Amino acid sequence: MKKVHAFTAVALALFLTACGGKNEKTTTGEEQQVAEKQGEIYAVNLETSKVDWKAFHKGGFAPRWGTLAIKSGEVSLAAGELAAGDFVIDMQSLKVDPKSVTEKDKKYTELEEHLKGKDFFDVTANPTADFKITGVTNLTGNATDAIPGANKTISGNLTLKGKAVNVTFPAKVDVTDNGVSIQAKFTVNRADWDIKFGTSEADPAEWMISKDIEIGVDVKAEKK
């Protein structure tokens, strides 16, 4: 079974459907201190917010994509600007879009099962993931492959399978009288969270599945 899935499995993470090459503005590093929530608090609308993912086989072939649900979350504003926030992602909600599995001998349901298993996210032992904002700054310069209209740089601790890694990426943040919206797309390396199925530690050239995962975030929050 695993031999079959080695050529069909893909891996995710947190937070929008992204297209194109790796975002040069996305960086990762050690876990950082979480920003304190102050000022106005906004609750994430769980019905209109979503996380999308997209990944590939080695060489960029046979992409797979799908969604994850946000279980809870809130953000805070200081002086009318996004300053902090945290989000809990329901890993058991992981879905594979059937349209992404076109081979006649493959089933999207089998891929979903594999991704939820111990080779990847082990959702039984790790039913949730989370993202906690550590900093927000104004975006300066050009952001390669960022979401159109990106105006902020967001940093936060993304925890998958119990391991926290700080991720920094461009985002489009809009604040209105009705609420806050956050959109972003970025690329991460799944091995940073020790998700290494389909790899050879001795020879990186033997990776069966791309290390890159494209993540898309579309969050809408309303004043509590």
Backbone as a ProteinNet text record, in pm:
[ID]
protein_1_A
[PRIMARY]
MKKVHAFTAVALALFLTACGGKNEKTTTGEEQQVAEKQGEIYAVNLETSKVDWKAFHKGGFAPRWGTLAIKSGEVSLAAGELAAGDFVIDMQSLKVDPKSVTEKDKKYTELEEHLKGKDFFDVTANPTADFKITGVTNLTGNATDAIPGANKTISGNLTLKGKAVNVTFPAKVDVTDNGVSIQAKFTVNRADWDIKFGTSEADPAEWMISKDIEIGVDVKAEKK
[TERTIARY]
81.6	0	85.3	189.3	273.3	348.2	383.9	455	369.3	240	148	138	120.7	99.2	224	339.7	462.1	461.6	387.3	382.7	256	168.8	45.8	26.8	103.1	81.8	146	85.4	138.6	117.5	187.9	176.7	137	78.5	35	120.4	16.8	36.7	-67	-14.1	-113.1	-160.1	-192.3	-278.8	-286.1	-362.6	-429	-380.8	-468	-416.6	-314.8	-193.9	-89.5	-48.1	-2.8	41.2	177.9	250.9	378.7	493.1	607.6	729.4	732.9	840.8	855.1	866.5	795.9	796.5	929.5	1004.2	1135.5	1128	1011.7	995.9	955.3	929.9	893.8	1019	1028.3	1142.2	1093.4	1177.2	1143.8	1259.9	1228.1	1330.8	1280.4	1351.3	1315.5	1189	1122.5	1001.4	1030.1	936.6	952.3	842.8	863	763.5	637.7	523.4	395	356.3	301.5	256.9	136.1	135.3	26.2	-94.3	-212.2	-334.8	-378.1	-392.1	-435.1	-536.4	-607.8	-701.7	-825.8	-877	-1000.7	-975.5	-1066.1	-1055.3	-1161.4	-1119.5	-1209.4	-1206.4	-1323.4	-1334.1	-1336.1	-1263.6	-1259.9	-1395	-1444.8	-1568	-1532.6	-1575	-1534.4	-1601.9	-1710.2	-1781.4	-1721	-1664.7	-1612.2	-1460.3	-1393.8	-1247.2	-1202.8	-1083.7	-1037.1	-885.8	-835.1	-694.6	-692	-616.4	-599.1	-454.2	-432.7	-296.1	-279.7	-154.2	-122.1	21	42.5	176	194.5	317.3	351.8	437.8	446.4	547.3	679.1	784.9	917	915.6	974.7	979.3	858.4	765.1	646.7	532	541.4	437.9	323.9	210.6	94	58.1	20.6	-15.8	-140.1	-143.5	-260.4	-296.2	-423.8	-463.5	-590	-616.1	-732.6	-747.8	-820.2	-853.9	-838.8	-837.4	-842.9	-937.5	-1003.4	-1095	-1026.7	-1061.6	-1014.8	-1115.8	-1067.6	-1153.6	-1187.8	-1094.4	-1117.6	-1007.9	-1031.7	-928.8	-978.2	-884.7	-917.5	-794.2	-817.3	-708.8	-736.7	-632	-650.1	-588.7	-646.6	-598.5	-545.7	-436.7	-382.5	-368.9	-434.9	-434.4	-482.1	-580	-638.9	-558.7	-450.9	-365.4	-359.7	-351.8	-336.5	-210.7	-224	-108.8	-82	-186.2	-168.6	-284.4	-271.6	-378.6	-333	-428.5	-397.4	-510.8	-475.2	-569.7	-545.4	-651.3	-642.3	-698.9	-623	-662.7	-701.7	-814.5	-864.3	-798.9	-696.7	-624.9	-709.7	-807.1	-895	-990	-998	-1084.5	-1013.8	-889.6	-810.8	-884.9	-897.4	-965.5	-875	-886.1	-821.1	-928.9	-907.7	-1003.7	-1000.2	-1114.2	-1116.2	-1064.6	-1079.6	-1035.9	-884.3	-812.6	-666.4	-607.9	-688	-640.6	-703.8	-630.7	-685.7	-651	-551.8	-512.7	-623.9	-652	-762	-735.9	-608.2	-576.2	-554.9	-583.3	-566.9	-703.2	-716.8	-838.9	-805.5	-880.8	-852.3	-877.2	-969.7	-998.1	-879.1	-805.3	-686.5	-577.5	-567	-469.2	-503.6	-630.1	-672.9	-634.1	-660.4	-627.8	-478.3	-398.9	-254	-202.3	-253.1	-209.6	-244.6	-354.5	-396.9	-322	-248.2	-179.7	-42.7	28.7	156.3	267.5	256.8	359.7	362.2	246	236.4	191.6	63.9	20.6	-30.5	-50	-88.3	-197.4	-312.3	-416.1	-481.7	-467.1	-520.5	-443.5	-311.8	-227.9	-217.5	-236.8	-224	-346.3	-461.1	-585.9	-592.1	-504	-504.7	-362.9	-355.9	-233.5	-268.6	-167.8	-201.6	-97.8	-143.8	-58	-78	31.4	24.4	114.3	54.8	129.1	233.5	353.9	461.9	498.6	457.7	486.7	420.5	387.3	329.5	397.9	450.5	515.1	464.7	489	454	545.7	489.9	568.5	648.6	774.2	859.8	917.9	929.9	986.2	886.6	936	853.3	850.7	734.8	720	693	791.7	779.7	666.7	574.6	465.5	370	373.4	281.7	140.6	44.7	-93.6	-102.1	-178.5	-191.6	-239.4	-178.5	-217.4	-154.1	-55.6	9.7	63	34.8	76.4	142.5	146.8	205.3	297.8	388.3	468.2	428.4	382	336.8	435.1	471.1	550.9	469.9	484.2	410.8	464.7	436.4	476.4	371.2	410.5	323.3	360.4	267.1	292	221.7	299.2	249.5	311	229.6	277.4	360.1	319.3	383.3	511.4	554.1	676	642.8	694.4	670.1	787.4	757.5	857.4	803	885.4	841.5	847.9	737.9	726.8	695.8	765.5	743	704	595.5	544.7	467.6	457.1	377.1	228.3	147.6	3.2	-69.7	-193.2	-281.6	-375.8	-366.4	-449.8	-538.4	-668	-763.8	-843.2	-849.3	-926.6	-1037.6	-1161.8	-1276.9	-1363	-1470.6	-1563.6	-1630.3	-1636.2	-1705.5	-1615.5	-1484.6	-1397.7	-1259.3	-1193.2	-1055.2	-1047.8	-975.6	-950.7	-800.3	-756.4	-614.8	-606.3	-530.8	-508.8	-359	-316.5	-174.1	-157	-42.7	-1.1	149.6	196.7	339.1	376.3	505.3	556.4	647.4	629.3	714.5	773.8	875.7	942	890.1	820.5	758.8	861.2	984.3	1087.7	1121.5	1090.5	1114.4	1033.6	925	842.1	863.4	973.9	1010	907.8	843.2	751.7	831.6	889.7	990.7	955.2	828.8	791.8	826.7	882.5	917.6	1052.8	1136.7	1267.8	1377.2	1495.8	1614.2	1709.6	1738.2	1829.7	1969.5	2004.2	2138.7	2154.1	2044.3	2051.8	1926.7	1933.5	1817	1760.5	1841.2	1793.8	1686.7	1673	1575.2	1439.6	1420.7	1288.6	1184	1080.3	971.4	865.8	849.3	747.8	819	773.6	837.6	836.3	942.5	948.5	860.8	835.4	759.5	609.3	546.9	401.7	354.2	261.6	205.4	80.8	78.1	-30.7	-103.9	-234.6	-315.4	-403.7	-412	-493.2	-592.7	-715.3	-818.6	-901.1	-869.4	-931.4	-1012.7	-1131.7	-1217.4	-1259	-1245.6	-1276.8	-1370.2	-1455.4	-1554.6	-1542.2	-1575.6	-1561.5	-1648.9	-1591	-1662.1	-1764.8
-120.5	0	125.9	129.6	247.2	271.9	162.6	179.1	252.5	222.7	291.2	438.2	461.8	597.9	683.6	622	700.4	793.1	753.6	835.8	918.7	910.4	988	1077.3	1055.4	1132.5	1269.9	1363.2	1498.9	1549.1	1651.2	1698.7	1843.7	1880.8	2016.6	2097.7	2176.7	2269.2	2368.5	2526.6	2590.5	2661.9	2724.2	2833.8	2854.2	2868.3	2929.8	2871.4	2860.1	2794.5	2884.3	2837	2916	2853.3	2936.9	2885.5	2944.7	2876.8	2929.6	2879.3	2946.2	2903	2939.4	2899.5	2921.6	3070.1	3113.9	3253.5	3289.5	3379.1	3416.1	3494.8	3545.9	3624.1	3537.6	3410.5	3322.3	3269.2	3284.6	3234	3157.9	3068.3	2993.4	3002.1	2982	2987.8	2930.2	2957.6	2903.2	2969.7	2897.7	2947.9	3080.1	3176.2	3309	3337.9	3443.3	3483.4	3533.1	3487.7	3521.8	3664.2	3737.8	3875.1	3875.7	3969.2	3979.1	4047.1	3990.3	4048.1	4167.3	4282	4404.2	4475.7	4569.8	4648.7	4570.8	4595.2	4532.2	4386.8	4300.2	4157.3	4119.4	4046.5	4001.6	3849	3787.5	3641.6	3597.5	3491.6	3438	3379	3413.7	3355.2	3218.1	3113.5	2977.6	2929.8	2993.2	2952.1	3011.5	3131.2	3198.9	3195.6	3143.7	3136.3	2995.7	2986.6	2855.5	2853.1	2731.8	2706	2609.9	2644.3	2557.3	2510	2394.8	2344.4	2285.1	2286	2229	2176.8	2058.8	1999.7	1915.6	1872.6	1808.8	1685.4	1605.6	1502.1	1565.4	1490.2	1540.1	1596.8	1714.5	1778.5	1863.4	1871.7	1954.9	1885	1753.9	1680.7	1637.4	1605.5	1548	1622.3	1747.9	1822.1	1764.6	1777.8	1740.9	1863.3	1881.9	1995.7	1964.9	2049.6	2027.4	2137.5	2108.2	2210	2156.5	2252.2	2226.2	2328.6	2290.6	2381.6	2447.5	2572.9	2642.3	2615.1	2566.2	2525.8	2642.6	2732.7	2851.6	2951.9	3077.1	3177.1	3316.8	3404.9	3545	3629.5	3754.9	3849.9	3975.5	4053.2	4179.5	4293.3	4411.5	4532.5	4629.4	4695	4801.4	4924.7	5033.1	5156.3	5129.6	5041.3	5012.7	4922	4863.3	4775.5	4636.1	4533.6	4397.2	4386.2	4330.6	4323.2	4182.8	4101.8	3969.1	3879.3	3751.2	3658.5	3514.6	3425.2	3282.6	3205.7	3092.7	3013.1	2865.4	2789.9	2645.4	2579	2487.6	2418.8	2275.3	2232.3	2096.7	2002	1929.7	1841.4	1721.9	1685.6	1574.9	1613.1	1743.4	1790.5	1787.7	1743.4	1745.6	1676.3	1747.9	1695	1704	1604.8	1605.6	1631.4	1729.4	1756.8	1640	1573.5	1459.7	1496.4	1624.3	1666.4	1662.2	1658.9	1659.9	1520.7	1418.4	1280.3	1227	1236.7	1203.6	1063.4	999.5	865.6	764.5	676.6	580.9	480.1	453.3	353.4	416.5	547.5	615.2	662.3	665.1	713.2	824.9	933.8	1046.8	1011	917.9	877.8	805.5	729.6	661.3	762.5	867.6	971.9	1045.4	1075.9	1140.3	1055.8	926.7	836	834	834.7	831.1	959.9	1073.2	1201.1	1213.2	1153.3	1159.5	1058.8	968.1	863.1	904.9	809.4	836.7	879.5	844.8	887.7	1039.1	1101.1	1244.6	1314	1341.4	1428.2	1356.2	1226.3	1148.1	1220.1	1240	1324.1	1262.3	1132.1	1070.4	1121	1125.4	1174.5	1326.2	1387.6	1533.5	1588.8	1594.2	1633.6	1779.3	1864.1	2005.1	2053.9	2161.1	2237.2	2381	2465	2604.5	2700.2	2824	2932.9	3049.9	3102.1	3212.9	3325.7	3439.9	3554.1	3602.4	3624.2	3676.9	3820.3	3863.9	4000.3	4035.7	4164	4215.4	4347.4	4359.8	4483.3	4521.2	4645.5	4689.3	4622.1	4576.5	4511.4	4616.2	4589.9	4680.3	4605	4671.7	4608	4515.2	4437.7	4344.6	4208.3	4146.7	4014.5	3914.4	3835.1	3740.3	3640.9	3630.2	3533.6	3553.8	3670.3	3696	3716.1	3711.6	3737.8	3879.7	3902.1	4038.2	4135.8	4251.6	4351.4	4334	4246.3	4223.8	4354.8	4380.3	4506.1	4488.6	4365.3	4338	4216	4209.1	4088.9	4031.5	3907.7	3842	3732.5	3728.5	3619.3	3547.3	3416.2	3341.4	3201.7	3143.6	3006.2	2910.6	2829	2726.3	2593.4	2534	2407.8	2293.9	2196.7	2075.1	1956.2	1859.1	1739.2	1774.2	1879.5	1917	1997.1	2027.5	2103.5	2242	2346	2484.2	2539.9	2598.6	2664.3	2803.1	2903.9	3038.9	3059.7	3107.9	3129	3276.5	3336.5	3476.6	3483.5	3556.8	3560.9	3690.5	3732.4	3850.2	3817.2	3917.6	3897.3	4026	4009.4	4123.5	4133.7	4242.6	4263.5	4385	4367.2	4476.5	4492.8	4613.8	4645.9	4742.3	4704.5	4788.4	4803.5	4879.5	4895.1	4763.6	4670.9	4543.7	4431.7	4448.3	4341	4345.5	4230.7	4216.6	4098.3	4114.1	4000.8	3985.4	3860.9	3827.9	3725.7	3758.3	3665.7	3651.3	3531.3	3508.2	3381.2	3371.8	3247.2	3238.6	3122	3106	2959.4	2933.8	2797.9	2763.5	2643.7	2597	2460.6	2423	2293.9	2200	2095.3	2006.6	1940.6	1926.3	1863.2	1947.1	2076.7	2160.9	2113.4	2040.3	1983.3	1832.2	1784.7	1642.6	1553.9	1605.9	1526.3	1482.6	1362.4	1322.2	1197.5	1159	1040.4	1061.6	956.5	964.5	1026.7	1030.4	1091.9	991.7	1024.4	949.2	1044.8	1021.5	1108.7	1102.6	987.6	971.3	1042.3	1050.2	1108	1190.6	1321.5	1407.6	1396.5	1351.5	1336	1228.6	1145.9	1038.1	1077.4	1206.2	1250.1	1208.3	1140.2	1101.9	1211.6	1283.3	1387.2	1518.2	1624.1	1753.1	1792	1854.8	1904.1	2027.3	2098.8	2223.2	2198.6	2273.7	2273.8	2417.3	2439.1	2572.2	2585.5	2690.2	2709	2839	2833.7	2951.6	2978	3104.7	3142.1	3249.7	3230.6	3331.3	3338.5	3436	3447.9	3575.6	3561.8	3678	3676.1	3791.3	3799.9	3918.8	3902.4	4003.9	4042.5	4168	4216.6	4135.4	4097.7	4016.5	4101.8
0	0	0	84.9	92.9	-36.9	-107.4	-232.9	-332.5	-334.6	-424.9	-385.6	-256.4	-210.3	-223.1	-232.4	-240.9	-361.4	-464.6	-585	-592.7	-492.3	-497.6	-377.1	-270.9	-148.6	-158.6	-94.9	-86.6	52.8	88.9	225.4	229.7	337.3	357.6	453.6	524.6	635.1	645.9	725.5	765.8	688.4	665.1	645.9	502.1	161.8	58.3	-70.6	-164	-283.3	-349.2	-366.1	-426.2	-556.8	-650	-778.1	-808.5	-893.8	-934.6	-849.4	-863.7	-797.4	-651	-587.2	-444.1	-413.7	-312.7	-273.6	-208.8	-271.9	-221.5	-91.7	-57.6	64.1	183.4	161.6	271.8	338.8	470.1	544.5	666.9	717	837.6	935.6	1062.2	1164	1294.6	1402	1531.7	1586.9	1675.4	1739.8	1810.7	1796.8	1854.8	1957.8	2035	2133.7	2063.8	2110	2048.6	2085.6	1988.6	2012.5	2106.2	2198.6	2295.3	2231.6	2252.7	2198.7	2283.4	2218.8	2285.5	2197.2	2255.8	2177.7	2140.4	2020	1974.2	1932.8	1974.7	1942.9	1840.7	1739.1	1632.4	1626.7	1616.3	1608.4	1462.9	1432.2	1296.2	1259.9	1142.6	1090.2	1032.5	1101.1	1063.2	935.2	896.3	775.8	649.7	661.1	542	533.2	635.4	635.7	595	535.4	489.3	473.9	469.5	437.3	319.2	217.2	101.4	96.1	35.9	19.4	-120.1	-164	-293.9	-289.4	-340.4	-341.1	-466.5	-489.8	-616.4	-594.9	-698.3	-701.1	-745.6	-734.6	-770.9	-912.5	-928.1	-1058.5	-1088.9	-994.3	-1013.9	-1084.7	-1101	-1172.8	-1080.5	-1141.8	-1073	-944	-955.3	-834	-767.1	-635.5	-555.7	-472.2	-448.8	-368.4	-290.2	-191.3	-106.9	-3.8	103.5	202.5	344.5	438	580.8	642.5	749.2	817	936	959.9	1079	1190.6	1302.2	1413.6	1504.6	1525.2	1606.4	1577	1617.2	1596.5	1626.1	1655.3	1674.5	1647.9	1612.4	1588.6	1668.5	1689.9	1761.4	1682	1699	1634.2	1738.2	1705.1	1788.9	1700.5	1739	1659.6	1517	1503.6	1373.7	1283.4	1336.4	1255.9	1318.1	1232.3	1280.3	1363.8	1485.5	1574.6	1626.9	1640.7	1698.9	1655.9	1688.8	1656	1665.4	1675.4	1676.2	1611.6	1552.9	1476	1504.4	1521.4	1539.6	1415	1357.8	1234.6	1267.8	1216.4	1239.4	1138.8	1181	1090.5	1047.2	1127.4	1090.6	977.2	948.4	839.4	704.2	699.7	576.8	462.7	352.6	234.5	113	26.3	-104.3	-208.2	-294.5	-401.3	-500.5	-523.8	-617.4	-756.4	-794.9	-927.6	-942.2	-829.9	-837.4	-857.3	-845.2	-863.4	-990.9	-1099.5	-1230.6	-1279	-1216.7	-1260.2	-1229	-1322.4	-1306.1	-1194.4	-1166.2	-1063.9	-926	-911.9	-783.3	-731.9	-599.9	-537.2	-439.8	-448.7	-361.1	-214.2	-190.8	-53.2	9.5	-70	-20.3	13.3	-68	-41.2	88.3	107.8	232	353.3	343	453.3	480.8	372.4	389.1	453	408.3	463.8	611.3	650.9	790.9	878.5	814.9	888.1	939.9	996.1	1063.8	968.1	839.5	744.6	729.2	751.9	733.7	862.7	878.4	987.2	1111.3	1104.1	1220.8	1300.7	1236.1	1295.1	1418.3	1436.8	1558.5	1679.8	1668.4	1778.2	1779.4	1661.9	1649.1	1576.6	1644.4	1578.6	1535.4	1590.6	1551.8	1523.5	1446.6	1426.2	1462.7	1479.8	1510.5	1455.8	1440.6	1394.6	1487.4	1545.2	1638.8	1589.6	1567.5	1514.1	1614.2	1563.7	1646.8	1609	1490.6	1449.2	1318.1	1301.8	1177.5	1144.8	1023.7	980.5	842.2	804.3	669.7	568.6	459.3	355	279	260.1	183.5	65	-48.1	-165.4	-233.4	-328.7	-404.3	-336.2	-336.4	-277.7	-389.1	-422.5	-531.8	-507.1	-603.9	-599.6	-481.7	-418.8	-307.7	-359.5	-268.3	-304.5	-361.2	-466.7	-520.7	-413.5	-409.1	-311.4	-175.7	-163.4	-34.1	21.7	148.7	210.4	347.6	397.7	528	520.2	616.1	636.3	771.7	771.5	893.9	931.6	1059.3	1112.7	1219.3	1225.6	1326.6	1344.1	1459.8	1487.7	1433	1336.1	1279.6	1343.6	1415	1484.1	1412.3	1367.4	1304.4	1375.4	1410.5	1478.9	1602.7	1672.1	1796.1	1781.5	1659.2	1637.9	1586.2	1652.9	1614	1534.2	1419	1335.1	1301.6	1313.5	1280.3	1129.5	1072.8	928.9	903.6	808.3	772	625.3	595.6	458.6	433.3	306.2	272.2	281.4	313	323.2	285.9	247.4	222.9	341.3	415.1	532.7	508.7	519.7	503.2	631.5	682.6	802.1	762.9	790.6	759.5	884.2	870.5	981.9	1018	920.4	941.6	992	980.8	1026.7	965.7	971.3	924.2	829.1	720.3	630.5	611.8	609.3	589.4	477	375	264.5	242.6	214.7	188.6	107.6	42.3	-20.4	-6.6	30.6	54.3	44.3	39.1	22.7	139	194.1	302.8	265.7	339.6	322.7	432.1	395.3	494	586	538.6	620.8	743.3	740.6	857.8	978.1	951.8	1058.9	1069.6	1013.2	1017.7	947.3	844.8	762.8	640.6	647.5	550.5	471.2	469.2	391.7	244.3	182.5	41.5	17.7	119.5	103.1	136	91.5	128.7	196.8	322.5	394.5	334.1	276.7	220.7	86.8	11.9	-122.5	-149.3	-130	-152.6	-293.6	-387.5	-524.7	-535.2	-432.7	-436.7	-377	-347.1	-299.9	-402.8	-357.4	-447.6	-456	-346.5	-338.6	-311.5	-374.3	-354	-206.7	-163	-25.6	-7.2	-116.2	-107.6	-96.8	-9.2	3.8	-12.3	-103.1	-122.7	-35.2	44.1	139.6	109	116.1	95.3	215.9	257.8	373.4	332.6	371.7	349.4	475.8	560.7	691.8	699.1	749.9	774.3	921.1	987.1	1129	1155.3	1254.6	1287.8	1434	1466.8	1602.7	1697.2	1811.4	1910.7	1985.9
[MASK]
++++++++++++++++++++++++++++++++++++++++++++++++++++++++++++++++++++++++++++++++++++++++++++++++++++++++++++++++++++++++++++++++++++++++++++++++++++++++++++++++++++++++++++++++++++++++++++++++++++++++++++++++++++++++++++++++

